[in-house]
Every structure is written in structure tokens, then in C-alpha cells.
């Protein structure tokens, strides 16, 4: 039976870079990386709230307007 717990896993380039950075003991670098992560999180939230949410609501509104629109020539009178 082979022991798979000792098999090294191959890291992607981004994981390897993150491991190198996180293993560093430089507190200034850690603070800068945390600030960068917060900045990009805020930008992602703003992008969703200012672009995607209104766009989605507009699309839903247009679809509902067409679905709920009564035919123009039908006034409820049977011919």
C-alpha cells in the first residue's frame, strides 16, 4: 500500500506566490496586502451595486412590462 500523504502537490503560480508572500514575516508587506485585498473587495461590491444590480432590475422590468401588457385592441369585449 502506498503512502499518499507524503506526495507533494503541485501549486499553481498564484498559489506559490501567495505562499511565498504569506510566509514572509514583513509586517509592512502584510499590511499592504491586506489593504489591497480590502480595496478590491470594495471595488467588487461597488461594481455589483452600481452596475449589475440596476442592469438586472432593468431587464426584469422590461420583461415584466411585456408579459403584463394587455393587448391594445382587446378591451374585454367578446366579439
C-alpha positions as CSV (number, residue, x, y, z in Angstrom):
1,X,0.0,0.0,0.0
2,X,1.4,3.4,-0.9
3,X,1.5,6.3,1.4
4,X,-0.2,9.2,-0.4
5,X,0.2,11.7,2.5
6,X,3.8,12.3,1.5
7,X,3.1,13.1,-2.1
8,X,3.9,16.7,-2.8
9,X,1.1,18.7,-4.5
10,X,1.8,21.0,-7.4
11,X,0.9,24.6,-6.7
12,X,-0.3,27.0,-9.3
13,X,1.8,30.1,-9.9
14,X,-0.6,32.3,-7.9
15,X,-0.7,29.8,-5.0
16,X,3.1,29.6,-5.0
17,X,3.4,33.4,-5.0
18,X,0.8,33.7,-2.2
19,X,2.6,31.1,-0.1
20,X,5.9,33.0,-0.5
21,X,4.3,36.3,0.4
22,X,2.3,34.8,3.4
23,X,5.4,33.0,4.7
24,X,7.3,36.3,4.8
25,X,7.5,37.9,8.3
26,X,7.4,41.5,7.0
27,X,4.5,43.3,8.8
28,X,4.5,46.2,6.3
29,X,4.1,43.9,3.4
30,X,1.3,42.1,5.2
31,X,-0.5,45.4,5.9
32,X,-0.1,46.5,2.3
33,X,-1.5,43.2,1.0
34,X,-4.5,43.4,3.4
35,X,-5.2,46.9,2.3
36,X,-5.1,45.8,-1.3
37,X,-7.5,43.0,-0.6
38,X,-9.9,45.4,1.1
39,X,-9.7,47.8,-1.8
40,X,-10.5,45.2,-4.4
41,X,-13.3,43.8,-2.2
42,X,-14.9,47.3,-2.0
43,X,-14.5,47.8,-5.8
44,X,-16.2,44.4,-6.4
45,X,-19.1,45.4,-4.1
46,X,-19.4,48.8,-5.8
47,X,-19.4,47.2,-9.2
48,X,-22.2,44.8,-8.3
49,X,-24.3,47.6,-6.6
50,X,-23.8,50.3,-9.2
51,X,-23.8,48.2,-12.5
52,X,-25.1,44.7,-12.2
53,X,-28.0,45.2,-9.8
54,X,-29.6,48.1,-11.8
55,X,-29.0,46.3,-15.0
56,X,-30.7,43.2,-13.7
57,X,-33.6,45.2,-12.4
58,X,-34.0,47.0,-15.7
59,X,-34.1,43.7,-17.6
60,X,-36.6,42.2,-15.2
61,X,-38.7,45.4,-15.5
62,X,-38.7,45.2,-19.3
63,X,-39.7,41.6,-19.3
64,X,-42.5,42.2,-16.8
65,X,-43.7,45.1,-18.9
66,X,-44.1,42.9,-22.0
67,X,-45.5,40.0,-20.1
68,X,-48.1,42.0,-18.2
69,X,-49.1,44.3,-21.1
70,X,-52.6,43.9,-22.2
71,X,-53.2,43.7,-26.0
72,X,-54.1,47.2,-27.3
73,X,-57.1,46.2,-29.3
74,X,-58.7,44.0,-26.7
75,X,-60.9,45.9,-24.2
76,X,-62.5,42.8,-22.6
77,X,-65.4,42.7,-25.1
78,X,-66.0,39.4,-26.7
79,X,-66.8,39.5,-30.4
